[in-house]
Amino acid sequence: MILLRAIRLLWSAAPSAMVRGAFAGVLVMAMGAALLGLSGWFITATGAAGLMGVGIAFDVFRPSAGIRFLALGRAAGRYAERLWTHDATLRALARLRVVLMADFARKPMAELRRLRGSALLVRITADVDALDGVLLRLVLPLLAGLASHALAFALLWWLVAPQIAGAVALGYLLGGAVVFARLIRRSTALAAQAETQAQTLRRQMLGLIRGQRGAILQGTLPQRAAEITQTETTLRAAHDTLDRAERNAAMGLSAVVAVLVALVLWLADGLVQNGALSPAPAALGLFAALALAETLLPLRRGVAEIGRIQVAARRILGTPIQTVATPPAPHPTARGLVVRDLTVPHPARDTALIHGLSLDVAPGKTVALRSPSGSGKSTLLDALAGLHPATGDICLNGLQLNAWPEREMRAILTLVPQRTALIGGTIRDNLALATDDSDDDQAAWNALEAVALDDVIRTRGGLDARLGEGGAGLSGGESRRLALARAILRKPMILLLDEPTEGLDAPLARRVLHGIRTALPEAAILTASHREAETQMADQTIDLQSYI
Amino acid sequence: MKTTAPLPLDPASARQLRRASLTAALASALWPVQAGCLAMMIHAWVTGGNASAALLAAVFALTGLARAGLERWASGQAFAAADQTVHALRQTLLDREPRLLRADVSSAEIAALYGQKLPLLVPYLTRYKPAMMRVRVVPLLLIALVAWHNWAAALALLIAVPTIPLFMALVGMAAKDASAKQLVEIGDMNRLLVDHLAVMPDARLLGGLDRSRAVFAASAEALRDRTMAVLRVAFLSSTVLELFSAIGVALVAILVGFTLLGEVTIGTWGGSLSVYQGVFILLLAPDVFLPLRDLASAWHDKASAEAVLDELADLEARDTAAILGTGARVAALPGAGSVTIQDAATERGPLPDLVVPAGGSLALVGPSGAGKSTTIEAIAGLIPHSGHLRVAGAPLTDATADAWRARLALVPQRVHLPDMPLDRYLDPHGRGGVAEALRLAHAAHIVAALPDGLGTVLGETGAGVSGGEMRRLLLARAFLSGADVILADEPTADLDARTAAQITQALIAAKARGATVIVATHDATLAEAMDQTLEVKA
């Protein structure tokens, strides 16, 4: 079951922290029950002793010390429990996200690029958030509750009476099971549906605000708003039903406690009346039964969310991880990029974008592709980088493209696409995507200098300067140049650049192109652009127009 | 210190919430009845007295069931009030935001506020508010009942709850800090993930997927470290609460025990303490602290709700002028499609004076930032203006803007394509004539090459068509709408010469069909194709 897989994954992130947290949880519950039970026993026993006039002989020291110990121990236990469970959860959160990233790493490039659409990212983070609750609200309380009951059962059997122990354990387990089973049945499908509705609502609102000009100009604003209100109405109805199921569960749990304690009271009375049980242990049983109610209540929220969690788990962990066998590393026989008779199909249509293209880029040479916008130069570069199917020959360093294992191919060929992204974090973190040797400051500065970004970074505070979310803090042109610097750090033998100087003015564009060539004197560079700065600096210009 | 925006509760919801809270408090106040049943039973066991176990068990169970019922009703009422409140706030946002063209707040922020953040008010209303009411009512009531039997035990409880408000403030301040911090940190982990997912295509090209994961793991680990350092302090405050509640119960238990033994004689109002009284007091003691614990655990809800309310107030306070009109579909404004601007200005600066007769055309040229786009937007009624701006002979106002836009089409620089099939997008009102419009806009071959033709859904970022293709589709849409006034903002920017020429031709074709055309452009060829050229100066 998918839920179990999610639990296993999260648990394995920090098993020892999990066990510690669960253990502390049991300790807290058990001590709570023991505190109330012992206190009840103490008062009943002292009451009996007082009545019989043997007050002086009664050993008050040990019970009262026990009560004090339990009181302090419970508070300390709670502190430890909260710390340990949160620590474990945070580790699990990180682990879950790393696994998610590893999963995504195996997805096709087109799918990865679509990820930049924020709606999908919002969904993924919402799903991850839902999974975050599994441990803290479901697994740990459930384990702690079951362990507490096992412990209580043994103690009640020993100290009170088997009947009482059995009634408490059975009553809580059965009662809890019935209430939670009902809650799961009522809420599972609905919680998933409500989540879908909530995401539709967010997407519709985002769409309306993003496209507000279009909607205003077309006069469709009221219609679109009405559609959103419609979704909200459905969502509210679903939440109302869900909340009712949760309320009923809460009432059911309270009813279980009330009836069970009443039952224990009645059972204990029978035992006391026929002399099988003395009053003090009977009181202990009664108080313990009351205190064990705490094992059920924390589970309510987690159980109500099971449906939502399952949907999230299915979406996040649903795709099985497959490993691809890597072919042996090839031995290059030549250098540079050679393309013969290449035909590239359109990514979304049933036509060919480019027919019969042949070109050579020798080491140290620069070739510029010139083409009208939308004519497929980005798709062509994707094909050359092995991201898009094509027929014909593409030879990297004398070997067919598809003979290269991914890792070795990326080591000699780097593509800088038209749209690039940065991460929040330091400049160093961003450059670390390109090189294993992220501590080599000299190489980093050289690369930044090549793209005329060194002064900018220096004034920002150097390589450890922090960028905001998505690299916020750099201008569009600066971000572009940082992406180029990343590519230089790869020291590729073949460098493919898609509109490398977009957003830069002509003098800066020339400086950056010159910098790249100086930094990589031996690289075969292929650029795609319609800018003059780029075609001017190339050794050869190919007009793609003739291959369309 | 920053004051939090008040909660916008309508009077009916406020009353409903108060009723719910009071009912929940009443349910808690029924506990002494149940405690009394248990105490009587134990008293009977110890003294060998007569008490009907069946009767006591029945009263205990029935009172418990009554409490459960009351609580269920109360939480239903609280939920209804919360749901109504969130709905009203959402409606306000939905009515207001689409008509404000905000430059400083991203659409994602508004959508997140509307979709994800406003629901955070629900737990605040359904958990925190009732807990607050219980804290006000229940502990004092229970302590008074304890005092009735034994003032020393009541005093012990009062000591353990030093002064409730002080206690709450203490817990509250620390808990708020902690939860606010924790919210931010966990949020950070998600932002980190979003960043790393967005950078994945780049990471793959750089052969750096493993490295990207390592960077993420290291950042997440640093984050965990920081968070735990905060939590270690923050959890102390709730531990204080636990400690006081445990010590309170322990103190009462020991005190009552010693009193029953006869070793302590103070606090019993002169008489002696019966077993019934002792057990009763002991059973009330934990419940004195229960409301406080509920409140502490709901503090998190309060902190997040306050953050949402602050954001809401902040959004409201950002003064952005609304569009003219409502954005609804109305009958087109009658009259010839002329545009006249004289001595007019927007809040961004003055508008150039211009006169474009019906069927005429104008190119706005000039440096970036001179106000060309602003002029186009003002003519479309997207930003308000002062001074004279007449369209089709009538002043452009809230009353005329919708009717004016009904005959107007605007081709913007950047386009957001909604998730809908192309034919519905091109022709939202079902007027027909799609093929002819596509031909005029040089867009027929673009559609022909799409996988599902006119049925293709062009996703969030318009996947499948390039920027130049998109603008031609928009021009086709402009023709389809039957618009006789076409505004275009930099329609040929960033395009190669051939595509730019096609767009220019499409605009000339529109002109030839009698449309009034106004473009903002840097493109000299396009500017020359217009009847007049107006240089806009910064």
Boltz contact constraints between the chains, C-beta under 6 A:
constraints:
  - contact:
      token1: [A, 39]
      token2: [B, 253]
      max_distance: 6.0
  - contact:
      token1: [A, 39]
      token2: [B, 282]
      max_distance: 6.0
  - contact:
      token1: [A, 42]
      token2: [B, 253]
      max_distance: 6.0
  - contact:
      token1: [A, 42]
      token2: [B, 257]
      max_distance: 6.0
  - contact:
      token1: [A, 43]
      token2: [B, 256]
      max_distance: 6.0
  - contact:
      token1: [A, 43]
      token2: [B, 257]
      max_distance: 6.0
  - contact:
      token1: [A, 43]
      token2: [B, 278]
      max_distance: 6.0
  - contact:
      token1: [A, 43]
      token2: [B, 279]
      max_distance: 6.0
  - contact:
      token1: [A, 43]
      token2: [B, 282]
      max_distance: 6.0
  - contact:
      token1: [A, 44]
      token2: [B, 42]
      max_distance: 6.0
  - contact:
      token1: [A, 44]
      token2: [B, 46]
      max_distance: 6.0
  - contact:
      token1: [A, 46]
      token2: [B, 257]
      max_distance: 6.0
  - contact:
      token1: [A, 46]
      token2: [B, 260]
      max_distance: 6.0
  - contact:
      token1: [A, 46]
      token2: [B, 261]
      max_distance: 6.0
  - contact:
      token1: [A, 47]
      token2: [B, 46]
      max_distance: 6.0
  - contact:
      token1: [A, 47]
      token2: [B, 260]
      max_distance: 6.0
  - contact:
      token1: [A, 47]
      token2: [B, 275]
      max_distance: 6.0
  - contact:
      token1: [A, 47]
      token2: [B, 278]
      max_distance: 6.0
  - contact:
      token1: [A, 48]
      token2: [B, 46]
      max_distance: 6.0
  - contact:
      token1: [A, 50]
      token2: [B, 260]
      max_distance: 6.0
  - contact:
      token1: [A, 50]
      token2: [B, 261]
      max_distance: 6.0
  - contact:
      token1: [A, 50]
      token2: [B, 262]
      max_distance: 6.0
  - contact:
      token1: [A, 55]
      token2: [B, 261]
      max_distance: 6.0
  - contact:
      token1: [A, 55]
      token2: [B, 262]
      max_distance: 6.0
  - contact:
      token1: [A, 58]
      token2: [B, 261]
      max_distance: 6.0
  - contact:
      token1: [A, 64]
      token2: [B, 254]
      max_distance: 6.0
  - contact:
      token1: [A, 67]
      token2: [B, 250]
      max_distance: 6.0
  - contact:
      token1: [A, 67]
      token2: [B, 253]
      max_distance: 6.0
  - contact:
      token1: [A, 68]
      token2: [B, 250]
      max_distance: 6.0
  - contact:
      token1: [A, 71]
      token2: [B, 246]
      max_distance: 6.0
  - contact:
      token1: [A, 71]
      token2: [B, 247]
      max_distance: 6.0
  - contact:
      token1: [A, 71]
      token2: [B, 250]
      max_distance: 6.0
  - contact:
      token1: [A, 74]
      token2: [B, 246]
      max_distance: 6.0
  - contact:
      token1: [A, 75]
      token2: [B, 239]
      max_distance: 6.0
  - contact:
      token1: [A, 75]
      token2: [B, 242]
      max_distance: 6.0
  - contact:
      token1: [A, 75]
      token2: [B, 243]
      max_distance: 6.0
  - contact:
      token1: [A, 75]
      token2: [B, 246]
      max_distance: 6.0
  - contact:
      token1: [A, 78]
      token2: [B, 242]
      max_distance: 6.0
  - contact:
      token1: [A, 79]
      token2: [B, 235]
      max_distance: 6.0
  - contact:
      token1: [A, 79]
      token2: [B, 239]
      max_distance: 6.0
  - contact:
      token1: [A, 82]
      token2: [B, 235]
      max_distance: 6.0
  - contact:
      token1: [A, 86]
      token2: [B, 231]
      max_distance: 6.0
  - contact:
      token1: [A, 87]
      token2: [B, 228]
      max_distance: 6.0
  - contact:
      token1: [A, 90]
      token2: [B, 224]
      max_distance: 6.0
  - contact:
      token1: [A, 93]
      token2: [B, 189]
      max_distance: 6.0
  - contact:
      token1: [A, 94]
      token2: [B, 220]
      max_distance: 6.0
  - contact:
      token1: [A, 97]
      token2: [B, 193]
      max_distance: 6.0
  - contact:
      token1: [A, 98]
      token2: [B, 213]
      max_distance: 6.0
  - contact:
      token1: [A, 98]
      token2: [B, 217]
      max_distance: 6.0
  - contact:
      token1: [A, 101]
      token2: [B, 213]
      max_distance: 6.0
  - contact:
      token1: [A, 105]
      token2: [B, 209]
      max_distance: 6.0
  - contact:
      token1: [A, 112]
      token2: [B, 200]
      max_distance: 6.0
  - contact:
      token1: [A, 112]
      token2: [B, 201]
      max_distance: 6.0
  - contact:
      token1: [A, 113]
      token2: [B, 201]
      max_distance: 6.0
  - contact:
      token1: [A, 115]
      token2: [B, 197]
      max_distance: 6.0
  - contact:
      token1: [A, 116]
      token2: [B, 198]
      max_distance: 6.0
  - contact:
      token1: [A, 117]
      token2: [B, 460]
      max_distance: 6.0
  - contact:
      token1: [A, 117]
      token2: [B, 461]
      max_distance: 6.0
  - contact:
      token1: [A, 118]
      token2: [B, 108]
      max_distance: 6.0
  - contact:
      token1: [A, 121]
      token2: [B, 194]
      max_distance: 6.0
  - contact:
      token1: [A, 125]
      token2: [B, 190]
      max_distance: 6.0
  - contact:
      token1: [A, 201]
      token2: [B, 115]
      max_distance: 6.0
  - contact:
      token1: [A, 202]
      token2: [B, 111]
      max_distance: 6.0
  - contact:
      token1: [A, 202]
      token2: [B, 115]
      max_distance: 6.0
  - contact:
      token1: [A, 205]
      token2: [B, 111]
      max_distance: 6.0
  - contact:
      token1: [A, 205]
      token2: [B, 114]
      max_distance: 6.0
  - contact:
      token1: [A, 205]
      token2: [B, 115]
      max_distance: 6.0
  - contact:
      token1: [A, 206]
      token2: [B, 107]
      max_distance: 6.0
  - contact:
      token1: [A, 206]
      token2: [B, 111]
      max_distance: 6.0
  - contact:
      token1: [A, 207]
      token2: [B, 418]
      max_distance: 6.0
  - contact:
      token1: [A, 208]
      token2: [B, 98]
      max_distance: 6.0
  - contact:
      token1: [A, 209]
      token2: [B, 107]
      max_distance: 6.0
  - contact:
      token1: [A, 209]
      token2: [B, 110]
      max_distance: 6.0
  - contact:
      token1: [A, 210]
      token2: [B, 107]
      max_distance: 6.0
  - contact:
      token1: [A, 210]
      token2: [B, 416]
      max_distance: 6.0
  - contact:
      token1: [A, 211]
      token2: [B, 416]
      max_distance: 6.0
  - contact:
      token1: [A, 211]
      token2: [B, 418]
      max_distance: 6.0
  - contact:
      token1: [A, 212]
      token2: [B, 98]
      max_distance: 6.0
  - contact:
      token1: [A, 216]
      token2: [B, 323]
      max_distance: 6.0
  - contact:
      token1: [A, 216]
      token2: [B, 327]
      max_distance: 6.0
  - contact:
      token1: [A, 217]
      token2: [B, 405]
      max_distance: 6.0
  - contact:
      token1: [A, 217]
      token2: [B, 410]
      max_distance: 6.0
  - contact:
      token1: [A, 218]
      token2: [B, 428]
      max_distance: 6.0
  - contact:
      token1: [A, 219]
      token2: [B, 328]
      max_distance: 6.0
  - contact:
      token1: [A, 219]
      token2: [B, 329]
      max_distance: 6.0
  - contact:
      token1: [A, 219]
      token2: [B, 406]
      max_distance: 6.0
  - contact:
      token1: [A, 220]
      token2: [B, 428]
      max_distance: 6.0
  - contact:
      token1: [A, 221]
      token2: [B, 98]
      max_distance: 6.0
  - contact:
      token1: [A, 221]
      token2: [B, 327]
      max_distance: 6.0
  - contact:
      token1: [A, 222]
      token2: [B, 328]
      max_distance: 6.0
  - contact:
      token1: [A, 225]
      token2: [B, 94]
      max_distance: 6.0
  - contact:
      token1: [A, 243]
      token2: [B, 79]
      max_distance: 6.0
  - contact:
      token1: [A, 247]
      token2: [B, 72]
      max_distance: 6.0
  - contact:
      token1: [A, 247]
      token2: [B, 75]
      max_distance: 6.0
  - contact:
      token1: [A, 247]
      token2: [B, 76]
      max_distance: 6.0
  - contact:
      token1: [A, 251]
      token2: [B, 68]
      max_distance: 6.0
  - contact:
      token1: [A, 251]
      token2: [B, 72]
      max_distance: 6.0
  - contact:
      token1: [A, 254]
      token2: [B, 68]
      max_distance: 6.0
  - contact:
      token1: [A, 255]
      token2: [B, 65]
      max_distance: 6.0
  - contact:
      token1: [A, 255]
      token2: [B, 68]
      max_distance: 6.0
  - contact:
      token1: [A, 258]
      token2: [B, 61]
      max_distance: 6.0
  - contact:
      token1: [A, 258]
      token2: [B, 64]
      max_distance: 6.0
  - contact:
      token1: [A, 258]
      token2: [B, 65]
      max_distance: 6.0
  - contact:
      token1: [A, 259]
      token2: [B, 61]
      max_distance: 6.0
  - contact:
      token1: [A, 262]
      token2: [B, 57]
      max_distance: 6.0
  - contact:
      token1: [A, 262]
      token2: [B, 60]
      max_distance: 6.0
  - contact:
      token1: [A, 262]
      token2: [B, 61]
      max_distance: 6.0
  - contact:
      token1: [A, 265]
      token2: [B, 41]
      max_distance: 6.0
  - contact:
      token1: [A, 265]
      token2: [B, 57]
      max_distance: 6.0
  - contact:
      token1: [A, 266]
      token2: [B, 53]
      max_distance: 6.0
  - contact:
      token1: [A, 266]
      token2: [B, 57]
      max_distance: 6.0
  - contact:
      token1: [A, 269]
      token2: [B, 53]
      max_distance: 6.0
  - contact:
      token1: [A, 272]
      token2: [B, 45]
      max_distance: 6.0
  - contact:
      token1: [A, 279]
      token2: [B, 45]
      max_distance: 6.0
  - contact:
      token1: [A, 279]
      token2: [B, 46]
      max_distance: 6.0
  - contact:
      token1: [A, 282]
      token2: [B, 45]
      max_distance: 6.0
  - contact:
      token1: [A, 283]
      token2: [B, 42]
      max_distance: 6.0
  - contact:
      token1: [A, 348]
      token2: [B, 451]
      max_distance: 6.0
  - contact:
      token1: [A, 348]
      token2: [B, 464]
      max_distance: 6.0
  - contact:
      token1: [A, 349]
      token2: [B, 449]
      max_distance: 6.0
  - contact:
      token1: [A, 349]
      token2: [B, 451]
      max_distance: 6.0
  - contact:
      token1: [A, 351]
      token2: [B, 449]
      max_distance: 6.0
  - contact:
      token1: [A, 372]
      token2: [B, 496]
      max_distance: 6.0
  - contact:
      token1: [A, 372]
      token2: [B, 498]
      max_distance: 6.0
  - contact:
      token1: [A, 372]
      token2: [B, 499]
      max_distance: 6.0
  - contact:
      token1: [A, 373]
      token2: [B, 466]
      max_distance: 6.0
  - contact:
      token1: [A, 373]
      token2: [B, 468]
      max_distance: 6.0
  - contact:
      token1: [A, 373]
      token2: [B, 495]
      max_distance: 6.0
  - contact:
      token1: [A, 373]
      token2: [B, 496]
      max_distance: 6.0
  - contact:
      token1: [A, 373]
      token2: [B, 499]
      max_distance: 6.0
  - contact:
      token1: [A, 374]
      token2: [B, 466]
      max_distance: 6.0
  - contact:
      token1: [A, 374]
      token2: [B, 468]
      max_distance: 6.0
  - contact:
      token1: [A, 374]
      token2: [B, 469]
      max_distance: 6.0
  - contact:
      token1: [A, 410]
      token2: [B, 207]
      max_distance: 6.0
  - contact:
      token1: [A, 415]
      token2: [B, 205]
      max_distance: 6.0
  - contact:
      token1: [A, 420]
      token2: [B, 202]
      max_distance: 6.0
  - contact:
      token1: [A, 421]
      token2: [B, 198]
      max_distance: 6.0
  - contact:
      token1: [A, 421]
      token2: [B, 199]
      max_distance: 6.0
  - contact:
      token1: [A, 421]
      token2: [B, 202]
      max_distance: 6.0
  - contact:
      token1: [A, 423]
      token2: [B, 195]
      max_distance: 6.0
  - contact:
      token1: [A, 423]
      token2: [B, 196]
      max_distance: 6.0
  - contact:
      token1: [A, 423]
      token2: [B, 199]
      max_distance: 6.0
  - contact:
      token1: [A, 424]
      token2: [B, 195]
      max_distance: 6.0
  - contact:
      token1: [A, 429]
      token2: [B, 215]
      max_distance: 6.0
  - contact:
      token1: [A, 432]
      token2: [B, 211]
      max_distance: 6.0
  - contact:
      token1: [A, 432]
      token2: [B, 215]
      max_distance: 6.0
  - contact:
      token1: [A, 433]
      token2: [B, 203]
      max_distance: 6.0
  - contact:
      token1: [A, 433]
      token2: [B, 206]
      max_distance: 6.0
  - contact:
      token1: [A, 433]
      token2: [B, 208]
      max_distance: 6.0
  - contact:
      token1: [A, 433]
      token2: [B, 211]
      max_distance: 6.0
  - contact:
      token1: [A, 433]
      token2: [B, 212]
      max_distance: 6.0
  - contact:
      token1: [A, 434]
      token2: [B, 206]
      max_distance: 6.0
  - contact:
      token1: [A, 434]
      token2: [B, 208]
      max_distance: 6.0
  - contact:
      token1: [A, 469]
      token2: [B, 191]
      max_distance: 6.0
  - contact:
      token1: [A, 470]
      token2: [B, 195]
      max_distance: 6.0
  - contact:
      token1: [A, 530]
      token2: [B, 496]
      max_distance: 6.0
